[in-house]
């Protein structure tokens, strides 16, 4: 039980730190920063899938599922936004 409290505390602490860091990034740096966070989210998803290969308690499985869902939102949103940006630079056909 203590390990779950530590993991949740770490998650919410990192969530706050990430929010405050990203909110202070200049607009010109958002695209490179988004690429880096997409890579980190992809690693998070792979790590969560590796955890599914082990026998875990129900609470940990729920946290792994939440990690996959939140990292997937970041990856999918980042790729959709990048595709939209690339379409802005294409000429009219």
Phi and psi restraints in degrees (range 20) as a CNS / XPLOR table:
assign (resid 1 and name C) (resid 2 and name N)
       (resid 2 and name CA) (resid 2 and name C) 1.0 -64.3 20.0 2
assign (resid 2 and name N) (resid 2 and name CA)
       (resid 2 and name C) (resid 3 and name N) 1.0 -37.7 20.0 2
assign (resid 2 and name C) (resid 3 and name N)
       (resid 3 and name CA) (resid 3 and name C) 1.0 -66.0 20.0 2
assign (resid 3 and name N) (resid 3 and name CA)
       (resid 3 and name C) (resid 4 and name N) 1.0 -33.9 20.0 2
assign (resid 3 and name C) (resid 4 and name N)
       (resid 4 and name CA) (resid 4 and name C) 1.0 -68.0 20.0 2
assign (resid 4 and name N) (resid 4 and name CA)
       (resid 4 and name C) (resid 5 and name N) 1.0 -40.3 20.0 2
assign (resid 4 and name C) (resid 5 and name N)
       (resid 5 and name CA) (resid 5 and name C) 1.0 -64.1 20.0 2
assign (resid 5 and name N) (resid 5 and name CA)
       (resid 5 and name C) (resid 6 and name N) 1.0 -40.9 20.0 2
assign (resid 5 and name C) (resid 6 and name N)
       (resid 6 and name CA) (resid 6 and name C) 1.0 -64.9 20.0 2
assign (resid 6 and name N) (resid 6 and name CA)
       (resid 6 and name C) (resid 7 and name N) 1.0 -43.3 20.0 2
assign (resid 6 and name C) (resid 7 and name N)
       (resid 7 and name CA) (resid 7 and name C) 1.0 -63.8 20.0 2
assign (resid 7 and name N) (resid 7 and name CA)
       (resid 7 and name C) (resid 8 and name N) 1.0 -44.0 20.0 2
assign (resid 7 and name C) (resid 8 and name N)
       (resid 8 and name CA) (resid 8 and name C) 1.0 -65.5 20.0 2
assign (resid 8 and name N) (resid 8 and name CA)
       (resid 8 and name C) (resid 9 and name N) 1.0 -40.6 20.0 2
assign (resid 8 and name C) (resid 9 and name N)
       (resid 9 and name CA) (resid 9 and name C) 1.0 -62.2 20.0 2
assign (resid 9 and name N) (resid 9 and name CA)
       (resid 9 and name C) (resid 10 and name N) 1.0 -43.0 20.0 2
assign (resid 9 and name C) (resid 10 and name N)
       (resid 10 and name CA) (resid 10 and name C) 1.0 -63.4 20.0 2
assign (resid 10 and name N) (resid 10 and name CA)
       (resid 10 and name C) (resid 11 and name N) 1.0 -42.6 20.0 2
assign (resid 10 and name C) (resid 11 and name N)
       (resid 11 and name CA) (resid 11 and name C) 1.0 -59.2 20.0 2
assign (resid 11 and name N) (resid 11 and name CA)
       (resid 11 and name C) (resid 12 and name N) 1.0 -48.9 20.0 2
assign (resid 11 and name C) (resid 12 and name N)
       (resid 12 and name CA) (resid 12 and name C) 1.0 -69.9 20.0 2
assign (resid 12 and name N) (resid 12 and name CA)
       (resid 12 and name C) (resid 13 and name N) 1.0 -33.1 20.0 2
assign (resid 12 and name C) (resid 13 and name N)
       (resid 13 and name CA) (resid 13 and name C) 1.0 -64.8 20.0 2
assign (resid 13 and name N) (resid 13 and name CA)
       (resid 13 and name C) (resid 14 and name N) 1.0 -46.7 20.0 2
assign (resid 13 and name C) (resid 14 and name N)
       (resid 14 and name CA) (resid 14 and name C) 1.0 -66.2 20.0 2
assign (resid 14 and name N) (resid 14 and name CA)
       (resid 14 and name C) (resid 15 and name N) 1.0 -35.2 20.0 2
assign (resid 14 and name C) (resid 15 and name N)
       (resid 15 and name CA) (resid 15 and name C) 1.0 -60.3 20.0 2
assign (resid 15 and name N) (resid 15 and name CA)
       (resid 15 and name C) (resid 16 and name N) 1.0 -45.8 20.0 2
assign (resid 15 and name C) (resid 16 and name N)
       (resid 16 and name CA) (resid 16 and name C) 1.0 -66.3 20.0 2
assign (resid 16 and name N) (resid 16 and name CA)
       (resid 16 and name C) (resid 17 and name N) 1.0 -45.0 20.0 2
assign (resid 16 and name C) (resid 17 and name N)
       (resid 17 and name CA) (resid 17 and name C) 1.0 -61.2 20.0 2
assign (resid 17 and name N) (resid 17 and name CA)
       (resid 17 and name C) (resid 18 and name N) 1.0 -45.0 20.0 2
assign (resid 17 and name C) (resid 18 and name N)
       (resid 18 and name CA) (resid 18 and name C) 1.0 -61.5 20.0 2
assign (resid 18 and name N) (resid 18 and name CA)
       (resid 18 and name C) (resid 19 and name N) 1.0 -42.6 20.0 2
assign (resid 18 and name C) (resid 19 and name N)
       (resid 19 and name CA) (resid 19 and name C) 1.0 -61.0 20.0 2
assign (resid 19 and name N) (resid 19 and name CA)
       (resid 19 and name C) (resid 20 and name N) 1.0 -47.6 20.0 2
assign (resid 19 and name C) (resid 20 and name N)
       (resid 20 and name CA) (resid 20 and name C) 1.0 -68.5 20.0 2
assign (resid 20 and name N) (resid 20 and name CA)
       (resid 20 and name C) (resid 21 and name N) 1.0 -33.3 20.0 2
assign (resid 20 and name C) (resid 21 and name N)
       (resid 21 and name CA) (resid 21 and name C) 1.0 -69.7 20.0 2
assign (resid 21 and name N) (resid 21 and name CA)
       (resid 21 and name C) (resid 22 and name N) 1.0 -47.0 20.0 2
assign (resid 21 and name C) (resid 22 and name N)
       (resid 22 and name CA) (resid 22 and name C) 1.0 -68.3 20.0 2
assign (resid 22 and name N) (resid 22 and name CA)
       (resid 22 and name C) (resid 23 and name N) 1.0 -34.4 20.0 2
assign (resid 22 and name C) (resid 23 and name N)
       (resid 23 and name CA) (resid 23 and name C) 1.0 -68.3 20.0 2
assign (resid 23 and name N) (resid 23 and name CA)
       (resid 23 and name C) (resid 24 and name N) 1.0 -17.5 20.0 2
assign (resid 23 and name C) (resid 24 and name N)
       (resid 24 and name CA) (resid 24 and name C) 1.0 -102.1 20.0 2
assign (resid 24 and name N) (resid 24 and name CA)
       (resid 24 and name C) (resid 25 and name N) 1.0 7.7 20.0 2
assign (resid 24 and name C) (resid 25 and name N)
       (resid 25 and name CA) (resid 25 and name C) 1.0 -81.5 20.0 2
assign (resid 25 and name N) (resid 25 and name CA)
       (resid 25 and name C) (resid 26 and name N) 1.0 133.6 20.0 2
assign (resid 25 and name C) (resid 26 and name N)
       (resid 26 and name CA) (resid 26 and name C) 1.0 -61.9 20.0 2
assign (resid 26 and name N) (resid 26 and name CA)
       (resid 26 and name C) (resid 27 and name N) 1.0 153.6 20.0 2
assign (resid 26 and name C) (resid 27 and name N)
       (resid 27 and name CA) (resid 27 and name C) 1.0 -58.8 20.0 2
assign (resid 27 and name N) (resid 27 and name CA)
       (resid 27 and name C) (resid 28 and name N) 1.0 -36.4 20.0 2
assign (resid 27 and name C) (resid 28 and name N)
       (resid 28 and name CA) (resid 28 and name C) 1.0 -64.9 20.0 2
assign (resid 28 and name N) (resid 28 and name CA)
       (resid 28 and name C) (resid 29 and name N) 1.0 -22.5 20.0 2
assign (resid 28 and name C) (resid 29 and name N)
       (resid 29 and name CA) (resid 29 and name C) 1.0 -97.1 20.0 2
assign (resid 29 and name N) (resid 29 and name CA)
       (resid 29 and name C) (resid 30 and name N) 1.0 1.7 20.0 2
assign (resid 29 and name C) (resid 30 and name N)
       (resid 30 and name CA) (resid 30 and name C) 1.0 -64.6 20.0 2
assign (resid 30 and name N) (resid 30 and name CA)
       (resid 30 and name C) (resid 31 and name N) 1.0 -40.4 20.0 2
assign (resid 30 and name C) (resid 31 and name N)
       (resid 31 and name CA) (resid 31 and name C) 1.0 -66.2 20.0 2
assign (resid 31 and name N) (resid 31 and name CA)
       (resid 31 and name C) (resid 32 and name N) 1.0 -48.3 20.0 2
assign (resid 31 and name C) (resid 32 and name N)
       (resid 32 and name CA) (resid 32 and name C) 1.0 -62.7 20.0 2
assign (resid 32 and name N) (resid 32 and name CA)
       (resid 32 and name C) (resid 33 and name N) 1.0 -35.6 20.0 2
assign (resid 32 and name C) (resid 33 and name N)
       (resid 33 and name CA) (resid 33 and name C) 1.0 -66.7 20.0 2
assign (resid 33 and name N) (resid 33 and name CA)
       (resid 33 and name C) (resid 34 and name N) 1.0 -38.5 20.0 2
assign (resid 33 and name C) (resid 34 and name N)
       (resid 34 and name CA) (resid 34 and name C) 1.0 -65.1 20.0 2
assign (resid 34 and name N) (resid 34 and name CA)
       (resid 34 and name C) (resid 35 and name N) 1.0 -38.3 20.0 2
assign (resid 34 and name C) (resid 35 and name N)
       (resid 35 and name CA) (resid 35 and name C) 1.0 -63.1 20.0 2
assign (resid 35 and name N) (resid 35 and name CA)
       (resid 35 and name C) (resid 36 and name N) 1.0 -40.5 20.0 2
assign (resid 35 and name C) (resid 36 and name N)
       (resid 36 and name CA) (resid 36 and name C) 1.0 -67.1 20.0 2
assign (resid 36 and name N) (resid 36 and name CA)
       (resid 36 and name C) (resid 37 and name N) 1.0 -41.4 20.0 2
assign (resid 36 and name C) (resid 37 and name N)
       (resid 37 and name CA) (resid 37 and name C) 1.0 -70.3 20.0 2
assign (resid 37 and name N) (resid 37 and name CA)
       (resid 37 and name C) (resid 38 and name N) 1.0 -29.8 20.0 2
assign (resid 37 and name C) (resid 38 and name N)
       (resid 38 and name CA) (resid 38 and name C) 1.0 -64.0 20.0 2
assign (resid 38 and name N) (resid 38 and name CA)
       (resid 38 and name C) (resid 39 and name N) 1.0 -40.5 20.0 2
assign (resid 38 and name C) (resid 39 and name N)
       (resid 39 and name CA) (resid 39 and name C) 1.0 -64.7 20.0 2
assign (resid 39 and name N) (resid 39 and name CA)
       (resid 39 and name C) (resid 40 and name N) 1.0 -42.5 20.0 2
assign (resid 39 and name C) (resid 40 and name N)
       (resid 40 and name CA) (resid 40 and name C) 1.0 -65.0 20.0 2
assign (resid 40 and name N) (resid 40 and name CA)
       (resid 40 and name C) (resid 41 and name N) 1.0 -41.0 20.0 2
assign (resid 40 and name C) (resid 41 and name N)
       (resid 41 and name CA) (resid 41 and name C) 1.0 -65.6 20.0 2
assign (resid 41 and name N) (resid 41 and name CA)
       (resid 41 and name C) (resid 42 and name N) 1.0 -36.2 20.0 2
assign (resid 41 and name C) (resid 42 and name N)
       (resid 42 and name CA) (resid 42 and name C) 1.0 -64.1 20.0 2
assign (resid 42 and name N) (resid 42 and name CA)
       (resid 42 and name C) (resid 43 and name N) 1.0 -40.0 20.0 2
assign (resid 42 and name C) (resid 43 and name N)
       (resid 43 and name CA) (resid 43 and name C) 1.0 -65.6 20.0 2
assign (resid 43 and name N) (resid 43 and name CA)
       (resid 43 and name C) (resid 44 and name N) 1.0 -38.0 20.0 2
assign (resid 43 and name C) (resid 44 and name N)
       (resid 44 and name CA) (resid 44 and name C) 1.0 -61.3 20.0 2
assign (resid 44 and name N) (resid 44 and name CA)
       (resid 44 and name C) (resid 45 and name N) 1.0 -42.9 20.0 2
assign (resid 44 and name C) (resid 45 and name N)
       (resid 45 and name CA) (resid 45 and name C) 1.0 -64.4 20.0 2
assign (resid 45 and name N) (resid 45 and name CA)
       (resid 45 and name C) (resid 46 and name N) 1.0 -43.8 20.0 2
assign (resid 45 and name C) (resid 46 and name N)
       (resid 46 and name CA) (resid 46 and name C) 1.0 -62.8 20.0 2
assign (resid 46 and name N) (resid 46 and name CA)
       (resid 46 and name C) (resid 47 and name N) 1.0 -41.7 20.0 2
assign (resid 46 and name C) (resid 47 and name N)
       (resid 47 and name CA) (resid 47 and name C) 1.0 -63.6 20.0 2
assign (resid 47 and name N) (resid 47 and name CA)
       (resid 47 and name C) (resid 48 and name N) 1.0 -37.2 20.0 2
assign (resid 47 and name C) (resid 48 and name N)
       (resid 48 and name CA) (resid 48 and name C) 1.0 -66.5 20.0 2
assign (resid 48 and name N) (resid 48 and name CA)
       (resid 48 and name C) (resid 49 and name N) 1.0 -39.2 20.0 2
assign (resid 48 and name C) (resid 49 and name N)
       (resid 49 and name CA) (resid 49 and name C) 1.0 -66.2 20.0 2
assign (resid 49 and name N) (resid 49 and name CA)
       (resid 49 and name C) (resid 50 and name N) 1.0 -34.0 20.0 2
assign (resid 49 and name C) (resid 50 and name N)
       (resid 50 and name CA) (resid 50 and name C) 1.0 -65.7 20.0 2
assign (resid 50 and name N) (resid 50 and name CA)
       (resid 50 and name C) (resid 51 and name N) 1.0 -37.9 20.0 2
assign (resid 50 and name C) (resid 51 and name N)
       (resid 51 and name CA) (resid 51 and name C) 1.0 -63.9 20.0 2
assign (resid 51 and name N) (resid 51 and name CA)
       (resid 51 and name C) (resid 52 and name N) 1.0 -29.6 20.0 2
assign (resid 51 and name C) (resid 52 and name N)
       (resid 52 and name CA) (resid 52 and name C) 1.0 -66.0 20.0 2
assign (resid 52 and name N) (resid 52 and name CA)
       (resid 52 and name C) (resid 53 and name N) 1.0 -18.3 20.0 2
assign (resid 52 and name C) (resid 53 and name N)
       (resid 53 and name CA) (resid 53 and name C) 1.0 -78.3 20.0 2
assign (resid 53 and name N) (resid 53 and name CA)
       (resid 53 and name C) (resid 54 and name N) 1.0 -9.4 20.0 2
assign (resid 53 and name C) (resid 54 and name N)
       (resid 54 and name CA) (resid 54 and name C) 1.0 -104.1 20.0 2
assign (resid 54 and name N) (resid 54 and name CA)
       (resid 54 and name C) (resid 55 and name N) 1.0 157.4 20.0 2
assign (resid 54 and name C) (resid 55 and name N)
       (resid 55 and name CA) (resid 55 and name C) 1.0 -83.2 20.0 2
assign (resid 55 and name N) (resid 55 and name CA)
       (resid 55 and name C) (resid 56 and name N) 1.0 119.9 20.0 2
assign (resid 55 and name C) (resid 56 and name N)
       (resid 56 and name CA) (resid 56 and name C) 1.0 -126.2 20.0 2
assign (resid 56 and name N) (resid 56 and name CA)
       (resid 56 and name C) (resid 57 and name N) 1.0 163.1 20.0 2
assign (resid 56 and name C) (resid 57 and name N)
       (resid 57 and name CA) (resid 57 and name C) 1.0 -74.0 20.0 2
assign (resid 57 and name N) (resid 57 and name CA)
       (resid 57 and name C) (resid 58 and name N) 1.0 165.5 20.0 2
assign (resid 57 and name C) (resid 58 and name N)
       (resid 58 and name CA) (resid 58 and name C) 1.0 -61.9 20.0 2
assign (resid 58 and name N) (resid 58 and name CA)
       (resid 58 and name C) (resid 59 and name N) 1.0 -39.4 20.0 2
assign (resid 58 and name C) (resid 59 and name N)
       (resid 59 and name CA) (resid 59 and name C) 1.0 -63.2 20.0 2
assign (resid 59 and name N) (resid 59 and name CA)
       (resid 59 and name C) (resid 60 and name N) 1.0 -41.9 20.0 2
assign (resid 59 and name C) (resid 60 and name N)
       (resid 60 and name CA) (resid 60 and name C) 1.0 -67.8 20.0 2
assign (resid 60 and name N) (resid 60 and name CA)
       (resid 60 and name C) (resid 61 and name N) 1.0 -39.0 20.0 2
assign (resid 60 and name C) (resid 61 and name N)
       (resid 61 and name CA) (resid 61 and name C) 1.0 -61.7 20.0 2
assign (resid 61 and name N) (resid 61 and name CA)
       (resid 61 and name C) (resid 62 and name N) 1.0 -40.4 20.0 2
assign (resid 61 and name C) (resid 62 and name N)
       (resid 62 and name CA) (resid 62 and name C) 1.0 -63.4 20.0 2
assign (resid 62 and name N) (resid 62 and name CA)
       (resid 62 and name C) (resid 63 and name N) 1.0 -42.5 20.0 2
assign (resid 62 and name C) (resid 63 and name N)
       (resid 63 and name CA) (resid 63 and name C) 1.0 -64.4 20.0 2
assign (resid 63 and name N) (resid 63 and name CA)
       (resid 63 and name C) (resid 64 and name N) 1.0 -37.1 20.0 2
assign (resid 63 and name C) (resid 64 and name N)
       (resid 64 and name CA) (resid 64 and name C) 1.0 -65.1 20.0 2
assign (resid 64 and name N) (resid 64 and name CA)
       (resid 64 and name C) (resid 65 and name N) 1.0 -41.6 20.0 2
assign (resid 64 and name C) (resid 65 and name N)
       (resid 65 and name CA) (resid 65 and name C) 1.0 -63.8 20.0 2
assign (resid 65 and name N) (resid 65 and name CA)
       (resid 65 and name C) (resid 66 and name N) 1.0 -42.0 20.0 2
assign (resid 65 and name C) (resid 66 and name N)
       (resid 66 and name CA) (resid 66 and name C) 1.0 -63.3 20.0 2
assign (resid 66 and name N) (resid 66 and name CA)
       (resid 66 and name C) (resid 67 and name N) 1.0 -39.5 20.0 2
assign (resid 66 and name C) (resid 67 and name N)
       (resid 67 and name CA) (resid 67 and name C) 1.0 -63.6 20.0 2
assign (resid 67 and name N) (resid 67 and name CA)
       (resid 67 and name C) (resid 68 and name N) 1.0 -41.6 20.0 2
assign (resid 67 and name C) (resid 68 and name N)
       (resid 68 and name CA) (resid 68 and name C) 1.0 -64.7 20.0 2
assign (resid 68 and name N) (resid 68 and name CA)
       (resid 68 and name C) (resid 69 and name N) 1.0 -43.1 20.0 2
assign (resid 68 and name C) (resid 69 and name N)
       (resid 69 and name CA) (resid 69 and name C) 1.0 -65.3 20.0 2
assign (resid 69 and name N) (resid 69 and name CA)
       (resid 69 and name C) (resid 70 and name N) 1.0 -47.6 20.0 2
assign (resid 69 and name C) (resid 70 and name N)
       (resid 70 and name CA) (resid 70 and name C) 1.0 -67.6 20.0 2
assign (resid 70 and name N) (resid 70 and name CA)
       (resid 70 and name C) (resid 71 and name N) 1.0 -39.1 20.0 2
assign (resid 70 and name C) (resid 71 and name N)
       (resid 71 and name CA) (resid 71 and name C) 1.0 -68.1 20.0 2
assign (resid 71 and name N) (resid 71 and name CA)
       (resid 71 and name C) (resid 72 and name N) 1.0 -33.6 20.0 2
assign (resid 71 and name C) (resid 72 and name N)
       (resid 72 and name CA) (resid 72 and name C) 1.0 -66.2 20.0 2
assign (resid 72 and name N) (resid 72 and name CA)
       (resid 72 and name C) (resid 73 and name N) 1.0 -39.9 20.0 2
assign (resid 72 and name C) (resid 73 and name N)
       (resid 73 and name CA) (resid 73 and name C) 1.0 -56.9 20.0 2
assign (resid 73 and name N) (resid 73 and name CA)
       (resid 73 and name C) (resid 74 and name N) 1.0 -44.3 20.0 2
assign (resid 73 and name C) (resid 74 and name N)
       (resid 74 and name CA) (resid 74 and name C) 1.0 -65.1 20.0 2
assign (resid 74 and name N) (resid 74 and name CA)
       (resid 74 and name C) (resid 75 and name N) 1.0 -46.0 20.0 2
assign (resid 74 and name C) (resid 75 and name N)
       (resid 75 and name CA) (resid 75 and name C) 1.0 -64.1 20.0 2
assign (resid 75 and name N) (resid 75 and name CA)
       (resid 75 and name C) (resid 76 and name N) 1.0 -49.7 20.0 2
assign (resid 75 and name C) (resid 76 and name N)
       (resid 76 and name CA) (resid 76 and name C) 1.0 -64.8 20.0 2
assign (resid 76 and name N) (resid 76 and name CA)
       (resid 76 and name C) (resid 77 and name N) 1.0 -45.0 20.0 2
assign (resid 76 and name C) (resid 77 and name N)
       (resid 77 and name CA) (resid 77 and name C) 1.0 -61.9 20.0 2
assign (resid 77 and name N) (resid 77 and name CA)
       (resid 77 and name C) (resid 78 and name N) 1.0 -40.2 20.0 2
assign (resid 77 and name C) (resid 78 and name N)
       (resid 78 and name CA) (resid 78 and name C) 1.0 -65.2 20.0 2
assign (resid 78 and name N) (resid 78 and name CA)
       (resid 78 and name C) (resid 79 and name N) 1.0 -42.4 20.0 2
assign (resid 78 and name C) (resid 79 and name N)
       (resid 79 and name CA) (resid 79 and name C) 1.0 -68.5 20.0 2
assign (resid 79 and name N) (resid 79 and name CA)
       (resid 79 and name C) (resid 80 and name N) 1.0 -38.6 20.0 2
assign (resid 79 and name C) (resid 80 and name N)
       (resid 80 and name CA) (resid 80 and name C) 1.0 -65.3 20.0 2
assign (resid 80 and name N) (resid 80 and name CA)
       (resid 80 and name C) (resid 81 and name N) 1.0 -41.0 20.0 2
assign (resid 80 and name C) (resid 81 and name N)
       (resid 81 and name CA) (resid 81 and name C) 1.0 -67.1 20.0 2
assign (resid 81 and name N) (resid 81 and name CA)
       (resid 81 and name C) (resid 82 and name N) 1.0 -40.7 20.0 2
assign (resid 81 and name C) (resid 82 and name N)
       (resid 82 and name CA) (resid 82 and name C) 1.0 -63.7 20.0 2
assign (resid 82 and name N) (resid 82 and name CA)
       (resid 82 and name C) (resid 83 and name N) 1.0 -41.5 20.0 2
assign (resid 82 and name C) (resid 83 and name N)
       (resid 83 and name CA) (resid 83 and name C) 1.0 -62.4 20.0 2
assign (resid 83 and name N) (resid 83 and name CA)
       (resid 83 and name C) (resid 84 and name N) 1.0 -40.4 20.0 2
assign (resid 83 and name C) (resid 84 and name N)
       (resid 84 and name CA) (resid 84 and name C) 1.0 -63.7 20.0 2
assign (resid 84 and name N) (resid 84 and name CA)
       (resid 84 and name C) (resid 85 and name N) 1.0 -40.2 20.0 2
assign (resid 84 and name C) (resid 85 and name N)
       (resid 85 and name CA) (resid 85 and name C) 1.0 -64.2 20.0 2
assign (resid 85 and name N) (resid 85 and name CA)
       (resid 85 and name C) (resid 86 and name N) 1.0 -42.8 20.0 2
assign (resid 85 and name C) (resid 86 and name N)
       (resid 86 and name CA) (resid 86 and name C) 1.0 -62.9 20.0 2
assign (resid 86 and name N) (resid 86 and name CA)
       (resid 86 and name C) (resid 87 and name N) 1.0 -36.8 20.0 2
assign (resid 86 and name C) (resid 87 and name N)
       (resid 87 and name CA) (resid 87 and name C) 1.0 -67.1 20.0 2
assign (resid 87 and name N) (resid 87 and name CA)
       (resid 87 and name C) (resid 88 and name N) 1.0 -27.3 20.0 2
assign (resid 87 and name C) (resid 88 and name N)
       (resid 88 and name CA) (resid 88 and name C) 1.0 -68.1 20.0 2
assign (resid 88 and name N) (resid 88 and name CA)
       (resid 88 and name C) (resid 89 and name N) 1.0 -30.5 20.0 2
assign (resid 88 and name C) (resid 89 and name N)
       (resid 89 and name CA) (resid 89 and name C) 1.0 -90.5 20.0 2
assign (resid 89 and name N) (resid 89 and name CA)
       (resid 89 and name C) (resid 90 and name N) 1.0 -8.3 20.0 2
assign (resid 89 and name C) (resid 90 and name N)
       (resid 90 and name CA) (resid 90 and name C) 1.0 -74.3 20.0 2
assign (resid 90 and name N) (resid 90 and name CA)
       (resid 90 and name C) (resid 91 and name N) 1.0 145.2 20.0 2
assign (resid 90 and name C) (resid 91 and name N)
       (resid 91 and name CA) (resid 91 and name C) 1.0 -76.9 20.0 2
assign (resid 91 and name N) (resid 91 and name CA)
       (resid 91 and name C) (resid 92 and name N) 1.0 164.1 20.0 2
assign (resid 91 and name C) (resid 92 and name N)
       (resid 92 and name CA) (resid 92 and name C) 1.0 -70.8 20.0 2
assign (resid 92 and name N) (resid 92 and name CA)
       (resid 92 and name C) (resid 93 and name N) 1.0 136.2 20.0 2
